């Protein structure tokens, strides 16, 4: 049953995207895919999993939508609007000016959700919740918000869509650039959740990370003249290349200094480094390119001790100027601690101690605990690890934190 759940969770976004295109109604598509999932849970254990789970969900969901519209039509004594759905094939809306790359249903839906009438954060949150299928707590984690606050944000966004009658339609080619930043950020956050899950029993959700890489490739093709699109793809490749060494055979976390770098995907690293060089030569550095450059420094280093931590700290400082964020400051503090010792990192972390979002962020307390332990303050380290343990929703992270606590005595 657990395997069934994983398959359905991975299939849902593509099925939803296709149904939105076929039905032209977002709410109806969501209802249809949910009904299809319920029927799959009932049918697949006995009948066996279909060869193409996404196609099965789309077909089943479409039939449900047809039945629902037929019932509504009978109630109204009218069948207007039903005929197109009864045809064997359903034509998409007229999108003659849309580029061929937007034939990918999932990417089309991400662009559709990133409507400029909504605030950018609302666009991204709505996309992560509906398109990527992330849970409320996972979406809230991506924004460093409490789940309740994120729920209110999503409710407001959906209400605005309904009240303003914002259409769910694929933007024309001339409108794509205005949505590019939000779409790139959506794919970045989808990858982050896949690479390190906020909730659940496993550290990573590989299928989600790999789907984000696939989408990033399409975006790099679509926006060939935008270095940040190539920078995002480079960042995801260089980060995901380390995936095979991040956990042991028992699924437990393996820290960077203990990872077997021979397991890193060298072909993926080579592709990512080539992209970093290409995008930086354009002379328009952006946040994704800078993060990709940091990932490249990790990828080429023979070991943690031989990593150019001073350069990484400088790159994080540049990233802070481009995109101020407490998470970036946290990462710079870790790099500084490697370059100049734990005291330097702790001094910078203290500047985040009053940030409400950081106080709810388990990695902040985990990083602070590690530096406190390294500096010899075991009691303070124990308190920080306990706080990180309390905040963490991922089982593998919790196991790792318990190990760190045990090591303190």
Kinemage of the C-alpha trace (Angstrom):
@kinemage 1
@onewidth
@group {chain A} dominant
@subgroup {mainchain}
@vectorlist {calphas} color= white
{ca unk a 1} P 0.000 0.000 0.000
{ca unk a 2} L 2.912 2.342 0.682
{ca unk a 3} L 4.238 1.736 -2.846
{ca unk a 4} L 0.778 2.484 -4.253
{ca unk a 5} L 0.732 5.788 -2.402
{ca unk a 6} L 4.130 6.761 -3.798
{ca unk a 7} L 3.030 5.971 -7.363
{ca unk a 8} L -0.177 7.959 -7.015
{ca unk a 9} L 1.624 10.902 -5.444
{ca unk a 10} L 4.136 10.966 -8.306
{ca unk a 11} L 1.416 10.607 -10.973
{ca unk a 12} L -1.027 13.183 -9.612
{ca unk a 13} L 0.657 16.412 -10.880
{ca unk a 14} L 0.854 15.251 -14.518
{ca unk a 15} L -2.678 13.860 -14.424
{ca unk a 16} L -4.008 17.118 -12.982
{ca unk a 17} L -2.127 19.172 -15.574
{ca unk a 18} L -3.573 17.136 -18.445
{ca unk a 19} L -7.100 17.291 -17.048
{ca unk a 20} L -6.896 21.076 -16.667
{ca unk a 21} L -5.966 21.298 -20.340
{ca unk a 22} L -8.705 18.905 -21.432
{ca unk a 23} L -11.486 20.274 -19.246
{ca unk a 24} L -10.585 23.942 -19.194
{ca unk a 25} L -11.747 24.157 -15.561
{ca unk a 26} L -9.263 23.995 -12.706
{ca unk a 27} L -11.724 23.139 -9.933
{ca unk a 28} L -13.390 20.420 -12.024
{ca unk a 29} L -9.974 18.968 -12.883
{ca unk a 30} L -8.972 18.848 -9.203
{ca unk a 31} L -12.222 17.072 -8.340
{ca unk a 32} L -11.750 14.664 -11.240
{ca unk a 33} L -8.192 13.692 -10.347
{ca unk a 34} L -9.147 13.192 -6.695
{ca unk a 35} L -11.982 10.883 -7.717
{ca unk a 36} L -9.618 8.986 -10.024
{ca unk a 37} L -7.132 8.509 -7.174
{ca unk a 38} L -9.861 7.153 -4.911
{ca unk a 39} L -10.889 4.665 -7.605
{ca unk a 40} L -7.249 3.677 -8.126
{ca unk a 41} L -6.874 2.906 -4.412
{ca unk a 42} L -9.899 0.616 -4.700
{ca unk a 43} L -9.069 -1.027 -8.041
{ca unk a 44} L -5.296 -1.334 -8.375
{ca unk a 45} L -4.554 -3.648 -5.427
{ca unk a 46} L -6.816 -6.301 -6.960
{ca unk a 47} L -6.586 -5.626 -10.709
{ca unk a 48} L -2.919 -4.690 -10.714
{ca unk a 49} L -1.206 -1.420 -11.478
{ca unk a 50} L -1.742 -0.176 -15.057
{ca unk a 51} L 1.229 0.200 -17.362
{ca unk a 52} L 0.708 3.964 -17.526
{ca unk a 53} L -0.692 5.224 -14.199
{ca unk a 54} L -0.964 8.842 -15.409
{ca unk a 55} L -3.031 7.869 -18.468
{ca unk a 56} L -5.302 5.713 -16.269
{ca unk a 57} L -5.913 8.604 -13.883
{ca unk a 58} L -6.588 11.004 -16.759
{ca unk a 59} L -9.057 8.663 -18.441
{ca unk a 60} L -10.870 7.852 -15.201
{ca unk a 61} L -10.949 11.487 -14.110
{ca unk a 62} L -12.211 12.624 -17.497
{ca unk a 63} L -15.071 10.125 -17.369
{ca unk a 64} L -16.008 11.398 -13.923
{ca unk a 65} L -16.005 14.981 -15.226
{ca unk a 66} L -18.196 14.000 -18.198
{ca unk a 67} L -20.686 12.309 -15.864
{ca unk a 68} L -20.745 15.349 -13.620
{ca unk a 69} L -21.339 17.774 -16.504
{ca unk a 70} L -23.999 15.451 -17.946
{ca unk a 71} L -25.854 15.452 -14.632
{ca unk a 72} L -25.652 19.235 -14.440
{ca unk a 73} L -26.842 19.508 -18.025
{ca unk a 74} L -29.848 17.305 -17.327
{ca unk a 75} L -30.678 19.373 -14.263
{ca unk a 76} L -30.615 22.512 -16.432
{ca unk a 77} L -32.462 20.724 -19.233
{ca unk a 78} L -29.576 21.721 -21.447
{ca unk a 79} L -26.490 20.068 -22.813
{ca unk a 80} L -24.611 23.196 -23.774
{ca unk a 81} L -20.926 22.819 -23.060
{ca unk a 82} L -21.135 19.013 -22.890
{ca unk a 83} L -20.562 18.142 -26.556
{ca unk a 84} L -16.805 18.862 -26.620
{ca unk a 85} L -16.246 16.493 -23.707
{ca unk a 86} L -18.149 13.665 -25.428
{ca unk a 87} L -15.802 13.668 -28.406
{ca unk a 88} L -12.975 11.079 -28.503
{ca unk a 89} L -10.371 13.832 -28.429
{ca unk a 90} L -10.556 17.259 -26.824
{ca unk a 91} L -8.901 20.194 -28.491
{ca unk a 92} L -6.931 22.596 -26.315
{ca unk a 93} L -7.764 26.303 -26.387
{ca unk a 94} L -6.304 28.299 -29.258
{ca unk a 95} L -2.659 28.730 -28.333
{ca unk a 96} L -1.124 29.237 -31.764
{ca unk a 97} L 1.430 31.673 -30.387
{ca unk a 98} L 2.544 29.414 -27.515
{ca unk a 99} L 5.990 27.841 -28.073
{ca unk a 100} L 6.267 24.102 -28.669
{ca unk a 101} L 7.984 23.514 -25.328
{ca unk a 102} L 4.700 24.383 -23.611
{ca unk a 103} L 3.211 21.210 -25.022
{ca unk a 104} L 4.363 19.707 -21.723
{ca unk a 105} L 1.173 19.712 -19.655
{ca unk a 106} L 2.841 20.157 -16.275
{ca unk a 107} L 4.922 23.119 -17.416
{ca unk a 108} L 1.850 24.646 -19.058
{ca unk a 109} L -0.027 24.434 -15.778
{ca unk a 110} L 2.812 26.045 -13.819
{ca unk a 111} L 2.798 28.992 -16.231
{ca unk a 112} L -0.974 29.127 -15.959
{ca unk a 113} L -0.929 29.259 -12.146
{ca unk a 114} L 1.715 32.000 -12.118
{ca unk a 115} L -0.850 34.620 -13.114
{ca unk a 116} L 0.382 38.232 -12.709
{ca unk a 117} L -2.907 39.257 -11.071
{ca unk a 118} L -1.755 37.366 -7.966
{ca unk a 119} L 1.142 38.343 -5.727
{ca unk a 120} L 4.275 36.393 -6.675
{ca unk a 121} L 4.379 34.530 -3.364
{ca unk a 122} L 0.726 33.557 -3.809
{ca unk a 123} L 1.449 32.337 -7.359
{ca unk a 124} L 4.272 30.142 -6.132
{ca unk a 125} L 2.435 28.821 -3.074
{ca unk a 126} L -0.629 27.952 -5.153
{ca unk a 127} L 1.527 26.172 -7.742
{ca unk a 128} L 3.373 24.127 -5.133
{ca unk a 129} L 0.118 23.101 -3.466
{ca unk a 130} L -1.926 22.245 -6.540
{ca unk a 131} L 0.572 21.424 -9.288
{ca unk a 132} L 3.409 19.795 -7.357
{ca unk a 133} L 0.980 18.177 -4.936
{ca unk a 134} L 2.891 19.311 -1.850
{ca unk a 135} L 1.098 19.229 1.477
{ca unk a 136} L 0.302 22.373 3.440
{ca unk a 137} L 3.202 21.864 5.856
{ca unk a 138} L 5.631 21.278 2.961
{ca unk a 139} L 4.555 24.482 1.222
{ca unk a 140} L 4.742 26.407 4.493
{ca unk a 141} L 8.253 25.055 5.063
{ca unk a 142} L 9.367 26.361 1.659
{ca unk a 143} L 8.361 29.880 2.742
{ca unk a 144} L 9.470 29.542 6.388
{ca unk a 145} L 5.876 30.175 7.458
{ca unk a 146} L 3.615 28.505 9.977
{ca unk a 147} L 1.104 26.136 8.281
{ca unk a 148} L -1.819 28.238 9.500
{ca unk a 149} L -0.399 31.389 7.884
{ca unk a 150} L 0.187 29.544 4.621
{ca unk a 151} L -3.355 28.151 4.659
{ca unk a 152} L -4.711 31.700 4.957
{ca unk a 153} L -2.491 32.862 2.076
{ca unk a 154} L -3.723 30.073 -0.183
{ca unk a 155} L -7.350 30.745 0.737
{ca unk a 156} L -6.962 34.416 -0.163
{ca unk a 157} L -5.338 33.529 -3.488
{ca unk a 158} L -8.130 31.133 -4.478
{ca unk a 159} L -10.747 33.659 -3.408
{ca unk a 160} L -9.142 36.317 -5.589
{ca unk a 161} L -9.106 33.928 -8.565
{ca unk a 162} L -12.799 33.225 -8.069
{ca unk a 163} L -13.954 36.782 -7.375
{ca unk a 164} L -11.877 38.390 -10.140
{ca unk a 165} L -12.760 35.588 -12.582
{ca unk a 166} L -9.093 35.071 -13.434
{ca unk a 167} L -8.952 32.547 -16.289
{ca unk a 168} L -6.712 29.496 -16.156
{ca unk a 169} L -5.181 29.788 -19.600
{ca unk a 170} L -1.709 29.356 -21.030
{ca unk a 171} L -0.075 32.761 -21.611
{ca unk a 172} L 0.923 33.748 -25.121
{ca unk a 173} L 4.594 33.864 -26.030
{ca unk a 174} L 4.868 37.586 -25.368
{ca unk a 175} L 3.658 37.077 -21.799
{ca unk a 176} L 6.038 34.279 -20.850
{ca unk a 177} L 8.958 36.478 -19.796
{ca unk a 178} L 6.831 38.295 -17.206
{ca unk a 179} L 6.105 34.958 -15.519
{ca unk a 180} L 9.606 33.527 -15.856
{ca unk a 181} L 10.871 34.492 -12.402
{ca unk a 182} L 7.938 32.910 -10.584
{ca unk a 183} L 8.084 29.758 -12.717
{ca unk a 184} L 11.827 29.325 -12.155
{ca unk a 185} L 11.296 29.753 -8.413
{ca unk a 186} L 8.509 27.163 -8.426
{ca unk a 187} L 10.745 24.594 -10.083
{ca unk a 188} L 13.557 25.451 -7.639
{ca unk a 189} L 11.280 24.879 -4.634
{ca unk a 190} L 9.874 21.664 -6.116
{ca unk a 191} L 13.434 20.397 -6.409
{ca unk a 192} L 14.255 21.450 -2.841
{ca unk a 193} L 11.336 19.448 -1.492
{ca unk a 194} L 12.408 16.468 -3.578
{ca unk a 195} L 16.045 16.749 -2.514
{ca unk a 196} L 15.285 17.136 1.189
{ca unk a 197} L 11.713 16.391 2.167
{ca unk a 198} L 10.197 18.533 4.906
{ca unk a 199} L 7.975 15.668 6.050
{ca unk a 200} L 7.907 11.889 5.819
{ca unk a 201} L 10.087 8.875 6.480
{ca unk a 202} L 12.738 9.365 3.793
{ca unk a 203} L 15.318 12.108 3.399
{ca unk a 204} L 14.559 12.657 -0.296
{ca unk a 205} L 11.800 12.177 -2.856
{ca unk a 206} L 13.845 11.335 -5.927
{ca unk a 207} L 10.930 11.317 -8.360
{ca unk a 208} L 10.059 14.909 -7.403
{ca unk a 209} L 13.677 16.083 -7.718
{ca unk a 210} L 14.033 14.388 -11.096
{ca unk a 211} L 10.779 15.932 -12.315
{ca unk a 212} L 12.090 19.357 -11.324
{ca unk a 213} L 15.273 18.713 -13.334
{ca unk a 214} L 13.170 17.706 -16.345
{ca unk a 215} L 11.158 20.924 -16.066
{ca unk a 216} L 14.363 22.960 -15.658
{ca unk a 217} L 15.660 21.480 -18.923
{ca unk a 218} L 12.494 22.584 -20.707
{ca unk a 219} L 12.817 26.082 -19.228
{ca unk a 220} L 16.472 26.324 -20.278
{ca unk a 221} L 15.340 25.537 -23.842
{ca unk a 222} L 12.444 27.981 -23.667
{ca unk a 223} L 14.550 30.855 -22.301
{ca unk a 224} L 17.836 30.299 -24.127
{ca unk a 225} L 18.753 33.948 -23.807
{ca unk a 226} L 18.169 34.090 -20.046
{ca unk a 227} L 21.277 32.990 -18.105
{ca unk a 228} L 19.250 32.401 -14.938
{ca unk a 229} L 17.294 29.604 -16.630
{ca unk a 230} L 20.559 27.839 -17.455
{ca unk a 231} L 21.848 28.678 -13.974
{ca unk a 232} L 18.864 26.963 -12.377
{ca unk a 233} L 19.425 23.804 -14.415
{ca unk a 234} L 23.129 23.838 -13.519
{ca unk a 235} L 22.307 24.227 -9.815
{ca unk a 236} L 19.880 21.314 -9.821
{ca unk a 237} L 22.261 19.036 -11.710
{ca unk a 238} L 25.258 19.815 -9.490
{ca unk a 239} L 23.190 19.352 -6.339
{ca unk a 240} L 21.412 16.155 -7.411
{ca unk a 241} L 24.738 14.648 -8.520
{ca unk a 242} L 25.573 14.125 -4.824
{ca unk a 243} L 22.334 12.243 -4.135
{ca unk a 244} L 23.772 8.670 -4.217
{ca unk a 245} L 26.178 9.431 -1.357
{ca unk a 246} L 23.809 11.364 0.919
{ca unk a 247} L 22.329 8.307 2.624
{ca unk a 248} L 23.688 4.921 3.654
{ca unk a 249} L 22.176 1.560 2.833
{ca unk a 250} L 19.936 1.888 5.873
{ca unk a 251} L 18.609 5.234 4.618
{ca unk a 252} L 20.333 7.248 7.333
{ca unk a 253} L 21.933 10.628 6.557
{ca unk a 254} L 25.626 10.673 5.631
{ca unk a 255} L 27.201 14.061 6.333
{ca unk a 256} L 29.191 15.805 3.598
{ca unk a 257} L 32.543 15.080 5.240
{ca unk a 258} L 31.758 11.346 5.396
{ca unk a 259} L 30.338 10.945 1.891
{ca unk a 260} L 32.052 8.677 -0.609
{ca unk a 261} L 32.639 11.152 -3.428
{ca unk a 262} L 33.253 8.320 -5.864
{ca unk a 263} L 29.481 7.799 -5.783
{ca unk a 264} L 28.776 11.296 -7.066
{ca unk a 265} L 27.425 11.394 -10.626
{ca unk a 266} L 30.397 12.705 -12.618
{ca unk a 267} L 28.466 13.057 -15.896
{ca unk a 268} L 25.880 15.227 -14.154
{ca unk a 269} L 28.653 17.283 -12.548
{ca unk a 270} L 30.376 17.803 -15.906
{ca unk a 271} L 27.139 18.985 -17.500
{ca unk a 272} L 26.437 21.310 -14.592
{ca unk a 273} L 29.938 22.842 -14.648
{ca unk a 274} L 29.683 23.454 -18.387
{ca unk a 275} L 26.395 25.261 -17.858
{ca unk a 276} L 27.871 27.371 -15.031
{ca unk a 277} L 30.744 28.503 -17.247
{ca unk a 278} L 28.391 29.264 -20.133
{ca unk a 279} L 25.880 31.279 -18.107
{ca unk a 280} L 28.482 33.295 -16.191
{ca unk a 281} L 30.200 34.278 -19.461
{ca unk a 282} L 26.987 36.104 -20.387
{ca unk a 283} L 27.939 38.726 -17.784
{ca unk a 284} L 24.518 38.841 -16.122
{ca unk a 285} L 24.992 36.910 -12.870
{ca unk a 286} L 21.892 36.103 -10.856
{ca unk a 287} L 21.005 34.125 -7.723
{ca unk a 288} L 20.722 30.738 -9.454
{ca unk a 289} L 24.050 31.192 -11.219
{ca unk a 290} L 25.761 32.123 -7.945
{ca unk a 291} L 24.295 29.099 -6.176
{ca unk a 292} L 25.376 26.914 -9.099
{ca unk a 293} L 28.911 28.297 -8.786
{ca unk a 294} L 28.878 27.347 -5.089
{ca unk a 295} L 27.664 23.842 -5.943
{ca unk a 296} L 30.431 23.560 -8.556
{ca unk a 297} L 33.082 24.359 -5.931
{ca unk a 298} L 31.739 21.536 -3.778
{ca unk a 299} L 31.652 19.204 -6.784
{ca unk a 300} L 35.317 19.665 -7.726
{ca unk a 301} L 36.740 19.536 -4.195
{ca unk a 302} L 38.489 16.238 -3.314
{ca unk a 303} L 37.289 16.509 0.295
{ca unk a 304} L 35.632 18.849 2.780
{ca unk a 305} L 39.031 19.936 4.090
{ca unk a 306} L 40.210 20.817 0.573
{ca unk a 307} L 37.043 22.752 -0.342
{ca unk a 308} L 37.544 26.467 -1.054
{ca unk a 309} L 35.356 27.598 1.829
{ca unk a 310} L 36.618 31.187 1.709
{ca unk a 311} L 35.439 31.508 -1.893
{ca unk a 312} L 32.127 29.892 -1.000
{ca unk a 313} L 31.645 32.400 1.834
{ca unk a 314} L 32.332 35.259 -0.611
{ca unk a 315} L 29.805 33.851 -3.073
{ca unk a 316} L 27.193 33.615 -0.320
{ca unk a 317} L 27.923 37.258 0.553
{ca unk a 318} L 27.285 38.177 -3.105
{ca unk a 319} L 24.087 36.135 -3.021
{ca unk a 320} L 22.966 38.019 0.103
{ca unk a 321} L 23.259 41.296 -1.796
{ca unk a 322} L 21.250 39.948 -4.745
{ca unk a 323} L 18.634 38.112 -2.720
{ca unk a 324} L 18.674 38.937 1.008
{ca unk a 325} L 17.418 35.960 2.988
{ca unk a 326} L 18.068 34.539 6.462
{ca unk a 327} L 18.649 31.124 4.848
{ca unk a 328} L 21.440 32.586 2.704
{ca unk a 329} L 22.941 34.163 5.826
{ca unk a 330} L 22.732 30.793 7.570
{ca unk a 331} L 24.614 29.132 4.726
{ca unk a 332} L 27.246 31.883 4.737
{ca unk a 333} L 27.716 31.347 8.479
{ca unk a 334} L 28.409 27.644 7.904
{ca unk a 335} L 30.920 28.481 5.155
{ca unk a 336} L 32.615 31.051 7.406
{ca unk a 337} L 32.905 28.494 10.194
{ca unk a 338} L 34.732 26.165 7.788
{ca unk a 339} L 37.036 28.934 6.601
{ca unk a 340} L 37.704 30.826 9.842
{ca unk a 341} L 36.534 28.569 12.666
{ca unk a 342} L 33.259 27.996 14.563
{ca unk a 343} L 33.382 31.328 16.395
{ca unk a 344} L 33.108 33.241 13.100
{ca unk a 345} L 30.058 31.213 12.097
{ca unk a 346} L 28.409 31.584 15.510
{ca unk a 347} L 28.883 35.362 15.466
{ca unk a 348} L 26.982 35.567 12.180
{ca unk a 349} L 24.278 33.176 13.391
{ca unk a 350} L 23.652 35.424 16.377
{ca unk a 351} L 22.453 38.096 13.953
{ca unk a 352} L 19.587 35.724 13.054
{ca unk a 353} L 18.586 34.931 16.634
{ca unk a 354} L 15.760 37.477 16.567
{ca unk a 355} L 14.324 36.343 13.243
{ca unk a 356} L 10.945 34.676 13.872
{ca unk a 357} L 11.203 32.511 10.755
{ca unk a 358} L 14.617 31.202 11.792
{ca unk a 359} L 13.366 30.329 15.248
{ca unk a 360} L 10.877 27.957 13.550
{ca unk a 361} L 13.497 26.594 11.134
{ca unk a 362} L 15.038 23.300 12.252
{ca unk a 363} L 18.234 23.626 10.115
{ca unk a 364} L 19.070 26.902 11.863
{ca unk a 365} L 19.083 25.238 15.267
{ca unk a 366} L 20.896 22.179 13.878
{ca unk a 367} L 23.668 24.283 12.334
{ca unk a 368} L 24.006 26.358 15.497
{ca unk a 369} L 24.158 23.193 17.621
{ca unk a 370} L 26.955 21.748 15.479
{ca unk a 371} L 29.036 24.925 15.793
{ca unk a 372} L 28.408 25.147 19.542
{ca unk a 373} L 29.536 21.537 19.944
{ca unk a 374} L 32.644 22.222 17.855
{ca unk a 375} L 33.464 25.249 20.010
{ca unk a 376} L 33.145 23.130 23.180
{ca unk a 377} L 29.841 24.462 24.567
{ca unk a 378} L 28.153 21.080 24.957
{ca unk a 379} L 25.230 22.245 27.097
{ca unk a 380} L 24.199 24.962 24.656
{ca unk a 381} L 24.688 22.521 21.785
{ca unk a 382} L 22.406 20.003 23.473
{ca unk a 383} L 19.675 22.626 23.900
{ca unk a 384} L 19.954 23.677 20.238
{ca unk a 385} L 19.824 20.057 19.018
{ca unk a 386} L 16.722 19.443 21.134
{ca unk a 387} L 15.056 22.478 19.588
{ca unk a 388} L 15.937 21.276 16.073
{ca unk a 389} L 14.566 17.835 16.945
{ca unk a 390} L 11.301 19.364 18.144
{ca unk a 391} L 10.879 21.333 14.888
{ca unk a 392} L 11.883 18.641 12.410
{ca unk a 393} L 9.133 16.749 10.582
{ca unk a 394} L 11.360 14.363 8.647
{ca unk a 395} L 12.150 11.000 10.240
{ca unk a 396} L 15.676 10.779 8.791
{ca unk a 397} L 16.517 14.255 10.037
{ca unk a 398} L 15.225 13.303 13.478
{ca unk a 399} L 17.364 10.156 13.521
{ca unk a 400} L 20.418 12.206 12.627
{ca unk a 401} L 19.710 14.783 15.331
{ca unk a 402} L 19.264 12.022 17.915
{ca unk a 403} L 22.666 10.636 16.909
{ca unk a 404} L 24.215 14.089 17.393
{ca unk a 405} L 22.575 14.385 20.809
{ca unk a 406} L 23.801 10.936 21.787
{ca unk a 407} L 27.346 11.857 20.733
{ca unk a 408} L 27.243 14.784 23.172
{ca unk a 409} L 26.651 12.378 26.055
